[in-house]
Amino acid sequence: MEINTPDRLPDLSREAQDALLRVARASIAAALRGEAYVPPEGLPPPCEQPGAVFVSLHADGDLRGCIGMVRTLAPLAGVVAHCARAAALEDPRFPPLGAEDLAHVDIEISVLGETRPLPPGVLPRPGVDGVVVSRSGRQGLLLPQVATEQGWDGKRLLEETCVKAGLEREAWAHGARAEIFQARVFSEENPRTI
């Protein structure tokens, strides 16, 4: 069965994407100096709209931190600044970035579209759909690009999202809530949109 609902992605110009990447890098740099950071005024209008975001940091092609917010009413630029700082210093999977590391880190931003329930009998589209699985206070999320990077099909993407949530692999088929979303993904190293 095909998913025939339209993708619900925020419209971000290249100018807005570049501005958000600058905000992310400036926020991390300020945090590494022990300073607070507030995004500047005069950013392109999409940067001031509410938005859900994940900021991923890569060093030599390897993940170095990834933190995000799925639901928020805060302006996109502020959410990017917050998540970039957290990805650099608070991702429990990695040691905090040091000042010397920042020059070697590539920043990738995923601006999330709306989540919607995964219809029964439908699998997410690898490289197109991100997945959120939740049950009993546990939640896991994998971004759309993860399935492509790992070579997973839709079923494996669901299973791995369950595992990330601390649930059994088949929880998505046995009562857990599965939602999908799309994301506008862009980075400093490889400007692109998924």
C-alpha atoms as an extended CHARMM CRD file, in Angstrom:
* protein
*
       194  EXT
         1         1  MET       CA              0.0000000000        0.0000000000        0.0000000000  PROA      1               0.0000000000
         2         2  GLU       CA              1.3470000000        3.4490000000       -0.9350000000  PROA      2               0.0000000000
         3         3  ILE       CA              1.2510000000        6.5010000000        1.2830000000  PROA      3               0.0000000000
         4         4  ASN       CA             -0.6860000000        9.0470000000       -0.7320000000  PROA      4               0.0000000000
         5         5  THR       CA             -0.8280000000       11.9530000000        1.6980000000  PROA      5               0.0000000000
         6         6  PRO       CA              1.1260000000       15.0520000000        0.6560000000  PROA      6               0.0000000000
         7         7  ASP       CA              4.4600000000       15.7270000000        2.3030000000  PROA      7               0.0000000000
         8         8  ARG       CA              4.1230000000       18.5370000000        4.8370000000  PROA      8               0.0000000000
         9         9  LEU       CA              7.4810000000       20.2430000000        4.7920000000  PROA      9               0.0000000000
        10        10  PRO       CA              8.3920000000       23.7940000000        5.7520000000  PROA      10              0.0000000000
        11        11  ASP       CA              9.4620000000       25.9550000000        2.8300000000  PROA      11              0.0000000000
        12        12  LEU       CA             13.0720000000       27.0370000000        3.3940000000  PROA      12              0.0000000000
        13        13  SER       CA             15.0300000000       29.0330000000        0.8500000000  PROA      13              0.0000000000
        14        14  ARG       CA             18.7770000000       28.4780000000        0.4800000000  PROA      14              0.0000000000
        15        15  GLU       CA             19.1920000000       31.8320000000        2.2580000000  PROA      15              0.0000000000
        16        16  ALA       CA             17.1720000000       30.5760000000        5.2410000000  PROA      16              0.0000000000
        17        17  GLN       CA             19.1110000000       27.2770000000        5.2860000000  PROA      17              0.0000000000
        18        18  ASP       CA             22.4420000000       29.1290000000        5.2780000000  PROA      18              0.0000000000
        19        19  ALA       CA             21.2250000000       31.4180000000        8.0740000000  PROA      19              0.0000000000
        20        20  LEU       CA             20.1990000000       28.4240000000       10.2160000000  PROA      20              0.0000000000
        21        21  LEU       CA             23.5760000000       26.7370000000        9.6470000000  PROA      21              0.0000000000
        22        22  ARG       CA             25.3250000000       29.9490000000       10.7540000000  PROA      22              0.0000000000
        23        23  VAL       CA             23.0890000000       30.0990000000       13.8590000000  PROA      23              0.0000000000
        24        24  ALA       CA             23.9670000000       26.4900000000       14.7260000000  PROA      24              0.0000000000
        25        25  ARG       CA             27.7290000000       27.0560000000       14.3990000000  PROA      25              0.0000000000
        26        26  ALA       CA             27.6080000000       30.3660000000       16.3130000000  PROA      26              0.0000000000
        27        27  SER       CA             25.5970000000       28.7540000000       19.1170000000  PROA      27              0.0000000000
        28        28  ILE       CA             28.1210000000       25.9330000000       19.4960000000  PROA      28              0.0000000000
        29        29  ALA       CA             31.0630000000       28.3660000000       19.4150000000  PROA      29              0.0000000000
        30        30  ALA       CA             29.4470000000       30.5280000000       22.1140000000  PROA      30              0.0000000000
        31        31  ALA       CA             28.7260000000       27.4720000000       24.2810000000  PROA      31              0.0000000000
        32        32  LEU       CA             32.3450000000       26.3220000000       23.9900000000  PROA      32              0.0000000000
        33        33  ARG       CA             33.4110000000       29.7610000000       25.2660000000  PROA      33              0.0000000000
        34        34  GLY       CA             30.9200000000       29.4650000000       28.1500000000  PROA      34              0.0000000000
        35        35  GLU       CA             28.6950000000       32.1940000000       26.7230000000  PROA      35              0.0000000000
        36        36  ALA       CA             24.9700000000       32.3520000000       26.0640000000  PROA      36              0.0000000000
        37        37  TYR       CA             23.8230000000       32.7740000000       22.4710000000  PROA      37              0.0000000000
        38        38  VAL       CA             20.7410000000       34.4760000000       21.0810000000  PROA      38              0.0000000000
        39        39  PRO       CA             20.1070000000       34.3360000000       17.3140000000  PROA      39              0.0000000000
        40        40  PRO       CA             20.4610000000       37.7470000000       15.6610000000  PROA      40              0.0000000000
        41        41  GLU       CA             17.5290000000       39.7740000000       14.4300000000  PROA      41              0.0000000000
        42        42  GLY       CA             16.8780000000       40.1690000000       10.7090000000  PROA      42              0.0000000000
        43        43  LEU       CA             17.0660000000       36.5090000000        9.7520000000  PROA      43              0.0000000000
        44        44  PRO       CA             14.9770000000       35.3760000000        6.7590000000  PROA      44              0.0000000000
        45        45  PRO       CA             11.2720000000       35.0970000000        7.7530000000  PROA      45              0.0000000000
        46        46  PRO       CA             11.1240000000       31.2610000000        7.7560000000  PROA      46              0.0000000000
        47        47  CYS       CA             13.7030000000       31.2800000000       10.5660000000  PROA      47              0.0000000000
        48        48  GLU       CA             11.2130000000       33.0360000000       12.8330000000  PROA      48              0.0000000000
        49        49  GLN       CA              8.3760000000       30.5540000000       12.2420000000  PROA      49              0.0000000000
        50        50  PRO       CA              7.7720000000       27.7520000000       14.7720000000  PROA      50              0.0000000000
        51        51  GLY       CA              9.5420000000       24.5670000000       13.8100000000  PROA      51              0.0000000000
        52        52  ALA       CA             10.7160000000       21.1600000000       14.9760000000  PROA      52              0.0000000000
        53        53  VAL       CA             14.3990000000       20.4210000000       14.3460000000  PROA      53              0.0000000000
        54        54  PHE       CA             17.1980000000       17.9240000000       14.7890000000  PROA      54              0.0000000000
        55        55  VAL       CA             20.8060000000       19.0770000000       14.6070000000  PROA      55              0.0000000000
        56        56  SER       CA             23.3640000000       16.3910000000       13.7700000000  PROA      56              0.0000000000
        57        57  LEU       CA             27.1130000000       16.8530000000       14.0690000000  PROA      57              0.0000000000
        58        58  HSD       CA             29.5270000000       14.7440000000       12.0030000000  PROA      58              0.0000000000
        59        59  ALA       CA             33.3040000000       14.4450000000       12.2840000000  PROA      59              0.0000000000
        60        60  ASP       CA             35.0870000000       12.6660000000        9.4390000000  PROA      60              0.0000000000
        61        61  GLY       CA             31.7300000000       11.2880000000        8.2930000000  PROA      61              0.0000000000
        62        62  ASP       CA             30.8850000000        9.7690000000       11.6970000000  PROA      62              0.0000000000
        63        63  LEU       CA             28.0500000000       10.9310000000       13.9140000000  PROA      63              0.0000000000
        64        64  ARG       CA             29.3960000000       13.0880000000       16.7520000000  PROA      64              0.0000000000
        65        65  GLY       CA             26.1180000000       14.2900000000       18.2810000000  PROA      65              0.0000000000
        66        66  CYS       CA             22.4330000000       14.5980000000       17.4370000000  PROA      66              0.0000000000
        67        67  ILE       CA             19.7330000000       16.3020000000       19.4760000000  PROA      67              0.0000000000
        68        68  GLY       CA             16.3280000000       17.5850000000       18.4470000000  PROA      68              0.0000000000
        69        69  MET       CA             12.8240000000       18.6200000000       19.3360000000  PROA      69              0.0000000000
        70        70  VAL       CA              9.8350000000       16.9350000000       17.6880000000  PROA      70              0.0000000000
        71        71  ARG       CA              7.1550000000       19.3370000000       18.8520000000  PROA      71              0.0000000000
        72        72  THR       CA              7.6830000000       22.9980000000       19.6790000000  PROA      72              0.0000000000
        73        73  LEU       CA              6.0870000000       26.3840000000       19.2030000000  PROA      73              0.0000000000
        74        74  ALA       CA              9.3900000000       28.2440000000       19.5050000000  PROA      74              0.0000000000
        75        75  PRO       CA             10.9320000000       30.0650000000       16.5140000000  PROA      75              0.0000000000
        76        76  LEU       CA             13.0540000000       27.8410000000       14.2840000000  PROA      76              0.0000000000
        77        77  ALA       CA             16.2840000000       29.8340000000       14.7690000000  PROA      77              0.0000000000
        78        78  GLY       CA             16.0250000000       29.5420000000       18.5540000000  PROA      78              0.0000000000
        79        79  VAL       CA             15.3150000000       25.8160000000       18.3780000000  PROA      79              0.0000000000
        80        80  VAL       CA             18.3200000000       25.3230000000       16.0600000000  PROA      80              0.0000000000
        81        81  ALA       CA             20.5570000000       27.2690000000       18.4730000000  PROA      81              0.0000000000
        82        82  HSD       CA             19.3450000000       25.1980000000       21.4450000000  PROA      82              0.0000000000
        83        83  CYS       CA             19.6610000000       21.8290000000       19.6710000000  PROA      83              0.0000000000
        84        84  ALA       CA             23.0960000000       22.6350000000       18.2030000000  PROA      84              0.0000000000
        85        85  ARG       CA             24.4370000000       23.4770000000       21.6460000000  PROA      85              0.0000000000
        86        86  ALA       CA             22.8970000000       20.3190000000       23.1130000000  PROA      86              0.0000000000
        87        87  ALA       CA             24.2420000000       18.1250000000       20.2930000000  PROA      87              0.0000000000
        88        88  ALA       CA             27.7460000000       19.4680000000       20.9290000000  PROA      88              0.0000000000
        89        89  LEU       CA             27.7320000000       19.2260000000       24.7050000000  PROA      89              0.0000000000
        90        90  GLU       CA             24.8740000000       17.0420000000       25.9880000000  PROA      90              0.0000000000
        91        91  ASP       CA             24.3780000000       14.0050000000       23.7290000000  PROA      91              0.0000000000
        92        92  PRO       CA             24.9690000000       11.1850000000       26.2560000000  PROA      92              0.0000000000
        93        93  ARG       CA             26.4040000000        8.8960000000       23.5450000000  PROA      93              0.0000000000
        94        94  PHE       CA             29.4450000000       11.1200000000       22.9850000000  PROA      94              0.0000000000
        95        95  PRO       CA             31.9140000000       13.1560000000       25.0480000000  PROA      95              0.0000000000
        96        96  PRO       CA             31.3110000000       16.9050000000       24.8750000000  PROA      96              0.0000000000
        97        97  LEU       CA             32.9790000000       18.6930000000       21.9840000000  PROA      97              0.0000000000
        98        98  GLY       CA             36.0970000000       20.6610000000       22.8030000000  PROA      98              0.0000000000
        99        99  ALA       CA             36.9570000000       24.0440000000       21.2830000000  PROA      99              0.0000000000
       100       100  GLU       CA             39.5510000000       22.3580000000       19.0460000000  PROA      100             0.0000000000
       101       101  ASP       CA             36.8810000000       19.9740000000       17.6520000000  PROA      101             0.0000000000
       102       102  LEU       CA             34.5540000000       22.6150000000       16.2080000000  PROA      102             0.0000000000
       103       103  ALA       CA             36.6610000000       23.2790000000       13.0990000000  PROA      103             0.0000000000
       104       104  HSD       CA             36.4070000000       19.5800000000       12.1770000000  PROA      104             0.0000000000
       105       105  VAL       CA             32.6460000000       19.2190000000       12.6150000000  PROA      105             0.0000000000
       106       106  ASP       CA             30.0830000000       19.3610000000        9.8220000000  PROA      106             0.0000000000
       107       107  ILE       CA             26.6170000000       20.5180000000       10.8860000000  PROA      107             0.0000000000
       108       108  GLU       CA             23.4770000000       18.9690000000        9.4090000000  PROA      108             0.0000000000
       109       109  ILE       CA             20.0030000000       20.3240000000       10.1530000000  PROA      109             0.0000000000
       110       110  SER       CA             16.7870000000       18.3810000000        9.6830000000  PROA      110             0.0000000000
       111       111  VAL       CA             13.6900000000       20.5940000000        9.8320000000  PROA      111             0.0000000000
       112       112  LEU       CA             10.7950000000       18.2540000000       10.4790000000  PROA      112             0.0000000000
       113       113  GLY       CA              7.4140000000       18.3260000000        8.8370000000  PROA      113             0.0000000000
       114       114  GLU       CA              4.2830000000       17.3610000000       10.7410000000  PROA      114             0.0000000000
       115       115  THR       CA              4.0750000000       13.8750000000       12.1930000000  PROA      115             0.0000000000
       116       116  ARG       CA              1.1020000000       11.7360000000       11.2310000000  PROA      116             0.0000000000
       117       117  PRO       CA              0.0470000000        8.1980000000       12.1210000000  PROA      117             0.0000000000
       118       118  LEU       CA              1.4800000000        5.4320000000        9.9670000000  PROA      118             0.0000000000
       119       119  PRO       CA             -1.5590000000        3.8580000000        8.2600000000  PROA      119             0.0000000000
       120       120  PRO       CA             -2.1600000000        0.1520000000        8.9750000000  PROA      120             0.0000000000
       121       121  GLY       CA             -0.4800000000       -2.1290000000        6.4460000000  PROA      121             0.0000000000
       122       122  VAL       CA              1.9140000000        0.6040000000        5.2700000000  PROA      122             0.0000000000
       123       123  LEU       CA              5.6710000000        0.7120000000        5.7150000000  PROA      123             0.0000000000
       124       124  PRO       CA              7.6830000000        3.9440000000        5.8230000000  PROA      124             0.0000000000
       125       125  ARG       CA              9.5840000000        4.9170000000        2.6720000000  PROA      125             0.0000000000
       126       126  PRO       CA             13.3550000000        4.6550000000        3.3120000000  PROA      126             0.0000000000
       127       127  GLY       CA             15.0790000000        7.9660000000        2.7130000000  PROA      127             0.0000000000
       128       128  VAL       CA             11.7350000000        9.8010000000        2.6340000000  PROA      128             0.0000000000
       129       129  ASP       CA              9.9510000000        9.0680000000        5.9170000000  PROA      129             0.0000000000
       130       130  GLY       CA             11.3260000000        9.4450000000        9.3990000000  PROA      130             0.0000000000
       131       131  VAL       CA              9.6860000000        7.3620000000       12.1170000000  PROA      131             0.0000000000
       132       132  VAL       CA              8.5780000000        7.9640000000       15.7030000000  PROA      132             0.0000000000
       133       133  VAL       CA              7.5020000000        4.9460000000       17.7730000000  PROA      133             0.0000000000
       134       134  SER       CA              6.1030000000        5.3660000000       21.2710000000  PROA      134             0.0000000000
       135       135  ARG       CA              4.4750000000        3.2590000000       23.9770000000  PROA      135             0.0000000000
       136       136  SER       CA              4.2470000000        3.4080000000       27.7690000000  PROA      136             0.0000000000
       137       137  GLY       CA              6.2720000000        6.6020000000       28.1020000000  PROA      137             0.0000000000
       138       138  ARG       CA              9.0800000000        5.3770000000       25.8360000000  PROA      138             0.0000000000
       139       139  GLN       CA              9.8230000000        7.0010000000       22.4920000000  PROA      139             0.0000000000
       140       140  GLY       CA             12.3200000000        6.4750000000       19.6970000000  PROA      140             0.0000000000
       141       141  LEU       CA             12.8680000000        8.5890000000       16.5910000000  PROA      141             0.0000000000
       142       142  LEU       CA             14.9600000000        8.0060000000       13.4830000000  PROA      142             0.0000000000
       143       143  LEU       CA             15.3730000000       10.6720000000       10.8200000000  PROA      143             0.0000000000
       144       144  PRO       CA             14.5480000000        9.9230000000        7.1480000000  PROA      144             0.0000000000
       145       145  GLN       CA             18.2030000000        9.8500000000        6.0890000000  PROA      145             0.0000000000
       146       146  VAL       CA             19.1270000000        7.1030000000        8.5910000000  PROA      146             0.0000000000
       147       147  ALA       CA             17.4850000000        4.2950000000        6.5710000000  PROA      147             0.0000000000
       148       148  THR       CA             19.4050000000        5.3320000000        3.4530000000  PROA      148             0.0000000000
       149       149  GLU       CA             22.7080000000        5.6370000000        5.3470000000  PROA      149             0.0000000000
       150       150  GLN       CA             22.2220000000        2.1760000000        6.8980000000  PROA      150             0.0000000000
       151       151  GLY       CA             20.7390000000        0.4380000000        3.8380000000  PROA      151             0.0000000000
       152       152  TRP       CA             17.5000000000       -0.4190000000        5.6670000000  PROA      152             0.0000000000
       153       153  ASP       CA             14.0830000000       -1.1290000000        4.1670000000  PROA      153             0.0000000000
       154       154  GLY       CA             10.8750000000        0.2350000000        5.7200000000  PROA      154             0.0000000000
       155       155  LYS       CA             10.3460000000       -2.7210000000        8.0680000000  PROA      155             0.0000000000
       156       156  ARG       CA             13.8960000000       -2.5450000000        9.3860000000  PROA      156             0.0000000000
       157       157  LEU       CA             13.4840000000        1.2190000000        9.9390000000  PROA      157             0.0000000000
       158       158  LEU       CA             10.4120000000        0.5240000000       12.1020000000  PROA      158             0.0000000000
       159       159  GLU       CA             12.2270000000       -2.2160000000       14.0100000000  PROA      159             0.0000000000
       160       160  GLU       CA             15.2870000000       -0.0840000000       14.7020000000  PROA      160             0.0000000000
       161       161  THR       CA             13.0850000000        2.7940000000       15.8760000000  PROA      161             0.0000000000
       162       162  CYS       CA             11.4360000000        0.3920000000       18.3390000000  PROA      162             0.0000000000
       163       163  VAL       CA             14.8550000000       -0.6960000000       19.5900000000  PROA      163             0.0000000000
       164       164  LYS       CA             15.8900000000        2.9390000000       20.0180000000  PROA      164             0.0000000000
       165       165  ALA       CA             12.7580000000        3.4420000000       22.1400000000  PROA      165             0.0000000000
       166       166  GLY       CA             13.7480000000        0.4940000000       24.3360000000  PROA      166             0.0000000000
       167       167  LEU       CA             10.8740000000       -1.6300000000       23.0060000000  PROA      167             0.0000000000
       168       168  GLU       CA             10.8510000000       -5.0410000000       21.3640000000  PROA      168             0.0000000000
       169       169  ARG       CA             11.6170000000       -4.9700000000       17.6100000000  PROA      169             0.0000000000
       170       170  GLU       CA              8.0350000000       -5.7880000000       16.5920000000  PROA      170             0.0000000000
       171       171  ALA       CA              6.3610000000       -3.3020000000       18.9780000000  PROA      171             0.0000000000
       172       172  TRP       CA              5.2400000000       -1.2030000000       15.9890000000  PROA      172             0.0000000000
       173       173  ALA       CA              2.9720000000       -4.1390000000       14.9660000000  PROA      173             0.0000000000
       174       174  HSD       CA              1.7670000000       -4.8690000000       18.5090000000  PROA      174             0.0000000000
       175       175  GLY       CA              0.2100000000       -1.7700000000       20.0030000000  PROA      175             0.0000000000
       176       176  ALA       CA              2.9550000000        0.8490000000       19.9090000000  PROA      176             0.0000000000
       177       177  ARG       CA              2.0880000000        4.1330000000       18.2060000000  PROA      177             0.0000000000
       178       178  ALA       CA              4.0050000000        4.5720000000       14.9530000000  PROA      178             0.0000000000
       179       179  GLU       CA              4.1310000000        7.9520000000       13.2400000000  PROA      179             0.0000000000
       180       180  ILE       CA              5.9550000000        9.1730000000       10.1600000000  PROA      180             0.0000000000
       181       181  PHE       CA              7.2460000000       12.5490000000        9.0600000000  PROA      181             0.0000000000
       182       182  GLN       CA              9.4120000000       14.0440000000        6.3610000000  PROA      182             0.0000000000
       183       183  ALA       CA             12.2810000000       16.4630000000        6.8550000000  PROA      183             0.0000000000
       184       184  ARG       CA             14.0540000000       19.1710000000        4.9560000000  PROA      184             0.0000000000
       185       185  VAL       CA             17.7140000000       18.1980000000        5.4280000000  PROA      185             0.0000000000
       186       186  PHE       CA             20.7090000000       20.3910000000        4.6400000000  PROA      186             0.0000000000
       187       187  SER       CA             24.3000000000       20.6750000000        5.8210000000  PROA      187             0.0000000000
       188       188  GLU       CA             27.4270000000       22.7750000000        5.5180000000  PROA      188             0.0000000000
       189       189  GLU       CA             29.3730000000       20.0520000000        3.7230000000  PROA      189             0.0000000000
       190       190  ASN       CA             26.6580000000       18.7710000000        1.3870000000  PROA      190             0.0000000000
       191       191  PRO       CA             23.9090000000       21.3210000000        0.7490000000  PROA      191             0.0000000000
       192       192  ARG       CA             20.8750000000       19.2990000000       -0.2280000000  PROA      192             0.0000000000
       193       193  THR       CA             17.2430000000       18.7880000000        0.4880000000  PROA      193             0.0000000000
       194       194  ILE       CA             15.6140000000       15.4440000000        1.1740000000  PROA      194             0.0000000000
